[in-house]
Amino acid sequence: MVLVLDLGNTNLYIGIYQDGTLIKEIRKHTDLYRSSDEYYEIFNSFFRLENFDPSSFEGAILSSVIPSLTLTIKYAVEKLIKKECKIVGKGIKSGLSIRIDNPSELGSDLVADSVGALAKYNTPLIIADLGTANKILVVDKNKEFIGCTISVGLKIGMKSLTSSTAQLMDVSLIPPKRIIGKNSVDSLNSGATYGTICMIEGMGEKIEKELGYKCTKILTGGNSYIIKDIINKDFIFEPTLILDGLYQIYLKNK
């Protein structure tokens, strides 16, 4: 078995692969102040609950957007499974050709998304990853990552709005049945959910126009479930794309 981990600003997303198949996934809240021993206990409790034997793992791989926690998670994993936990970054083979101004700036999560998509779909690709931030990634017809857009995420955007206004309240981010809201809750939910959809669909169209050809479109990320049922059906819902990409990168570095 192989343990894969994606450390994001909001969640630590964990997956377990056996013979190429994702057999278990779980999200844990990212805590900047937990020690390596505390994360070890979290992983150990999860393994015991699911009856996973740590000694049965051949290795692990981690992508992280929080440098201060990267080694903390790595050491916790290695203490548990007694095998190396690889880190996506310099020196790791991903198989992804990156054609941007500074390739070293590209986040390991975006690398994993792209690798996961390339393993399943023909290029060109537009990948909408909805997490703490909304990222729209572009892999062109030559299988090269050529850039992305980054904007404020659904939840953090709503939190910023409601915390900065006196008469607007926190809402559940459930898409209402109608776009035109007749009360504050529906109006907020509509603006957040349908507004995000219009942004993603509109950006997709503009990216295709800029490229000069149509693309396969993919929807993924921790917040993608909020809009998956109402976004244009051209977008293929792939909730575990980043885990799949991490597993593919692990295989390339065995």
N, C-alpha and C positions, 0 to 999 in steps of 0.2 A: 504494500500500500504506500501511497504518497500523500503527504500532508501539504496543502497549499494555503497560503494566507495572504490576504490583501488588507494592509493597514491603511485605512482612510482617516480623514479628519473626524468623521462621525462614528463610523463602525469599523470593527475588525471582522472581516468576512473570512470564514474558514471553510475549507472543503477537503474531503477525503476521497481519493481515487483508488479504485481497485481494478486492476486489469483494464485500465483505460476508461472506466465508467465512474462518474461521480455518484457515490453511494450515500454521502451525507454532507449537509451544509448547515452552517449556523452563523448568525451574526451576534457579536458582542459589542457593547458600547465602548468606544475608545476612551480610555482614561489616561491622561498625560502623566498622572501622578502615581500610577501603580509601579511597583518595583518588578524586577525580573522574577523574583520568588512569588509575587502575587499573581503574575500572569501564568507562571508555572502551575499554581494551584487551580487556576481557572481551566487551563488545558487538561490537567490531570483529572479534575472533576468531570469534565465533558467526556473524556475517554472512559472513565469508570461507568458513567451513566449509560453510555452507548456500547459498553463491553468491547472496547477496542484495546488490544494489547499493544503497548508502546513498542515492544520489541519486534512487532510485525511490520513496522514501517521501514522502508528502504532509504527514505530521505524526506526532505521538505524544501520548500521554496517560498520566499517572502517578497512581496512588493510593498513598498512603504512610501508615503508622502510626508511622513513625520520623522525627520532625521534623528531627533532626540529620543525616539522610541525604537528605532530600528534594531539596534544591538540588544536592547532590553528584550524584545520579542525573540530575536534570534537565539539568545542564550537560554531563554525559558524553553523554547522548542527543543534545543539540543540537549538540555538537561533531561527532558522527558523521554525523547526517543533514542537518545545516545547515538545520533547520526547527524551529519552536517545539514544545516539549514542554509541553502543558497539564497543570496540576495540579488534581486534583479537590479542591475546597474552596470557600472564599468567592469569589463572582463567577462560578462555573461553573454553567451550567444543567444540571440533571439530569432535570427533569420529575417528580421524586419529591416528593410532598407529605409533609412530616415533622411528625407530631403528637406530639411528646414535650416534656418540660419545657424542655429547652435544645437546640434543633435543632442548634446549632453544635457540640455535643459528639459528635454522631453520626460515627463513623469513616467515612472515605471508602471503605473496603473494604465496609462494610455498605451504604452508598449504592449502590455498584456491584453488589453481590449483588442488591439489591432491584430495581434498574433492569433487570438482566439477566433476572430472573424475570418482571417485568412485561411484557417484550418477547415472552415465549414462552407465558405461562400466564394464565388468567383468575384474578381474585381471588375469594375471600381466599386468602392464601398463608402457609404456615409454611415457613421456610427454615432448615435445620440446616447450619451452616457449621463444619466441624471443622478447626481449625488449631492454632496455639499455644494458643488458647483455644477452647472450644466455644461458639458463638453460635447462638441460636435466634431468628430474626427473624420479626416478624409484620406483614403488610400486610393490612389489613382489606378488607371488601367494597367500600369506597369508594375503594380504591386508595391508601390513606394508610398510611404507615409509622407504627405506633402504639407500637412498643417492642420490646424483646428481652430475652433472658436471656443471661448470660455465666457460664461455669463453666470449671474447669480442663481443659485439653486432654489428649488421650490420652497423648501422649508425655511431656509435661512432668509429668503426674500420675504416670506410672510412674517417671520419673526421680527425682522427689521421694520416692516410696515406697521405692524400692530403695536410694537414697543415705542414707536415714534409718534403715534397719534392718540389723542385722548379718548375718542369715541369709537374706535375699532377694537374688536376683541379677537382673541386667538380662535382659530377655526380648525376643523378636522381635515381640511384638504380633500374632501369628497366632492367629485364633480357633480354639480346640480344637473337636473334634467333639462333645464333651459339656460341658455347663455345669458339672457337678460334677467338679472337678479331683482327680486321684488322685496328683499330684506337684506340687512347687512351681511348675514352669514352667507346667503346664496351669492350675493354680489362679490364678496371676498373670494369665495371658493371658485366662482366662475372666472374672475380675473386671474387667479393663480393658475388654475388647471387649463382652462381653454386658452388663456394667454400664453402659457408655456407651449401648448400644442401648436398654436399659430406661429410662434417663434420657430419651433423645430421644423414644421412643415415648410414655412416660408424660407428659412435658411437652406433647407434641403433643395428647394427649387432654385434659389440663387446660386448655390454651389454648383448644381448641375449646369446652369447657364454659363457660369464662369469656366467650368471644365469643357463644356461643349458636348457632353454626353450624359446619358442616364446612368444612375448608380443603384446598386442594391442598398437598401436602407435598413438599418438595425437599431432597435431600441433596447437599452440595457441600463444598469445602474440601480442603486438601492431605492430610488424614488420612482423608478419607471413604472412600478405597479399602479401608481396613482392614475396614470393616464393611458395605460396599455389598452383598455377596452374602448377608448373613444378617439384615439389618434388614427390617422389615415392608415388603412390596412396595408399600404405599401411598406410600412415599417414592421419588420419581423421582430417579435418579442423574444429576446435571448437573455433571461435574467441571470444566468450563470456564466456569461461570456468571459468575464475577467478570470474566473477560476479555470475555465477551459484553456485560456491563453497561458496562464501560469503553469498549468500541467504540460502544455506543449513546450514551453521554454525549459521546464525541468528535463523533459526527454532529450532536448537538444544538448544538455549539459551533463548527461550521465557519465 
